[in-house]
Amino acid sequence: MVDKIFEEPRLADVYDWFDSLERPDLDPYIALAEEFGAQSVIDIGCGTGNLASRLAALGKDVVGIDPALASLNVARRKPYSDRVKWIHGTTEMLSGLQIQADLITMTGNVAQVFVTDEEWISTLRACRGAIRPSGRLVFEVRDPAKEAWKNWYREQTYQMVEAPGIGNVESWTDLIDVQLPLVTFRSTFVFHRDGSVLTSDSTLRFRSQSEIIDSLAAADLKVDDIRDAPDRPGLEFVFIAR
């Protein structure tokens, strides 16, 4: 089931406005694509298409795959989106499409939305089958030891933006439940134009570094490197596997 924040059209339309439009957190992925000489990229959980479109602008062959149609509709409106192959679906479709790439990415919280071991291992195996022999899988996860969820409350997360054609929109996050390794939170959006209040609940799984290494091995993937996330130093792990 797709979280409402990605699947509800009104929420998908304002999603990018609550993040930095420049998305500096994606810069390391652009740099890694260049470092590895990747010409073809599959972006899993591509959402509103920021990374996929940026890679396409650099002349890469890009596939963006996501289960949220509303987010893909936003992605298709972005510059260079016509150069991206957009797929509405999940990683289960990769084998049937017979697509292979030099680089597969999962940015943001994507790697943590697979809350069961079965979902996660299945996703990793699908990635393994879609990576070229010299290719790599890159994804980031939050370090559970840093307990990021302790900052997920209204006073810490409140924002208000003015979205073109939509008007002022308020948003904040409330922590709902912590039963490690699962953490559930609620995102609230208030649309000033008509007073609508929309909420979306999300659950992330926080896996330890050793758990992720073991899961990669179970999917016949080997860790090449574990790096720090430049935009959140000391708070996340960036895994590079092949």
Buried (B, 14 or more C-beta within 10 A) or exposed (E): EBBBBBBBEBBBBBBBBBBEEEBEBBBBBBEBBEEBEBBBBBBBBBBBBBBBBBBBBEEBBBBBBBBBBBBBBBBBEBEBBEBBBBBBBBBEBBEEBEBBBBBBBBBBBBBBBBBEEEBBBBBBBBBBBBBBEEBBBBBBBBBBEBEBBEEBBEEEBEEEBEBEEBEEBBBBBBBBEBEEBEBBBBBBBBBEEEEEEBBBBBBBBBBBBEBBBEBBEEBEBEBBEEBBBEBBEEBBBBBBBB
